[in-house]
Amino acid sequence: MIDFAGRGILLDIEGTMSSIAFVADVLFPYARRYVESYLRDHWNEAEVERARMLLAQDVQTADAPWLSGAAPEQGLAPLCAVVYRLMDADAKATGLKELQGLIWREGYDAGRLCSHVYPDVPPALADWARRGLDIRIYSSGSVAAQRVFFAHTEAGDLLPYFRGHYDTTTGPKRVADSYRRIAADTKLAPSTMLFLSDVGAELDAAAAAGLQTALVVRPGNQLVVQEHEHPRVTDFGQIRLPE
């Protein structure tokens, strides 16, 4: 049990609000299965053109054969090879995350995907929102992926609870400046914000930026060896707010 009397809660997703198994065993394989057909069908759409540009930046090339203006028959095969390589490396690459989010959105819209969230998450979000807390998400997944994830959960549409979303375009999750930027965007003092994550290095970075922190321990999460000590919770109900 931890006590929190602040004004904002910043949340990780994987291993914190949803199981690592859902992301690893459902979402990632789904994106891999459909990446080629999705790119072929949506190649010239603005969102896909943006993802192709970001993927070129991810691999640090200015003359990739899949950049804007390229025909699918020229760029599809080399782009898919890059995407598969980044997926295999579990890269936190902005372009990869952008593309995965687009593929997942189509899957959610078609009813093929439904997001897992832990049972304690929906009632906690409802209680925090009722109390007027500023609830936001910070994930390596793209903002678009975050929105579609929470709009289609087993508990229904949870998206209205969140006032903001942040991804790697804000900065790496293990860098303190990223959390300073988020705090500035919320217009809240960092000391009044609580960051919840299952990754010790992310919590260390948030703490260095002045945020309060708690390590979320869920079934199936990796054992965390903490460089610095953070309070631990196994359920969002263990976060005690003032009456």
DOLOMAR-512577 format. One record per residue (C-alpha): residue in one letter; x, y, z. Coordinates in steps of 0.5 Angstrom, whole numbers, plus 500, padded with zeros to 3 digits. Each point is the difference from the previous one (the first is absolute). Layout:
REM residues N
AXYZ;...
//
This chain:
REM residues 243
M500500500;I503507498;D497507502;F499505494;A497507501;G502503494;R497502493;G502496494;I501493499;L505497494;L499493498;D504495496;I496495496;E503493499;G502497507;T496505503;M493501498;S500494495;S504493500;I506499497;A498494497;F494504496;V505504497;A505495498;D495494498;V494504497;L502507498;F507499497;P499494496;Y494503497;A504506498;R505495497;R495496496;Y496506497;V506505499;E501498492;S493500498;Y498506504;L506504497;R498498493;D493502501;H501506503;W507502497;N498507498;E496503506;A503505504;E500497506;V504494497;E505505496;R501503507;A502493503;R504499494;M504506501;L501499507;L502493499;A506503495;Q502504506;D500494505;V505496496;Q504507498;T499500493;A498506495;D499496494;A496494502;P496497494;W494500504;L500508501;S494505497;G499499493;A503493499;A495495497;P498494505;E503495495;Q507503501;G500502507;L495494504;A505495500;P506504503;L495503505;C497494502;A507497501;V502506505;V494500504;Y501492501;R507502502;L498505505;M494496503;D505494501;A504505504;D494502504;A503507498;K496506503;A501504493;T495505499;G498498493;L499493501;K495502506;E497505495;L499494495;Q498495506;G494505502;L497501493;I500492499;W497499507;R495506499;E497496494;G500493504;Y496504506;D495503495;A499493496;G499497507;R506495500;L503503506;C498502507;S505503505;H501496507;V500505506;Y501497507;P493500504;D503506505;V501505494;P493502498;P497501507;A507504502;L499504494;A493502502;D502502507;W506504498;A496504495;R494501504;R505503505;G502505495;L507497499;D504501493;I501493497;R505499494;I503495497;Y508499498;S502494496;S505498494;G494498496;S497506496;V495505502;A495497495;A501493502;Q499502507;R493503498;V498494497;F502496505;F496503506;A494501495;H499493499;T502496507;E496494503;A497505505;G498505494;D502507498;L505502505;L503506496;P495506503;Y504499507;F507503497;R502507499;G506499496;H504495496;Y508499499;D504496496;T508500498;T499506496;T500503507;G507497501;P502493503;K497497506;R506500504;V503507499;A498505506;D498506495;S495496497;Y496500506;R502507501;R496502493;I494496502;A500504507;A500506496;D495498495;T495498506;K502507503;L500496507;A506500505;P504494499;S500498507;T492500500;M501495494;L500492501;F503496495;L498492500;S504495496;D503493500;V507503498;G505502505;A504504495;E494504498;L498501508;D507503501;A500505494;A493502503;A503501507;A506504497;A495504497;G496501507;L494496499;Q498495505;T500493498;A498493501;L502493497;V494496498;V501493501;R495495496;P500493498;G505498495;N504506500;Q508500500;L503500507;V503507501;V506502503;Q500507502;E505505500;H496504505;E495498504;H492501498;P494499504;R497493497;V493499498;T496494498;D493503499;F498507498;G496500506;Q506500505;I501507498;R496504505;L498507499;P497505505;E493500502;
//
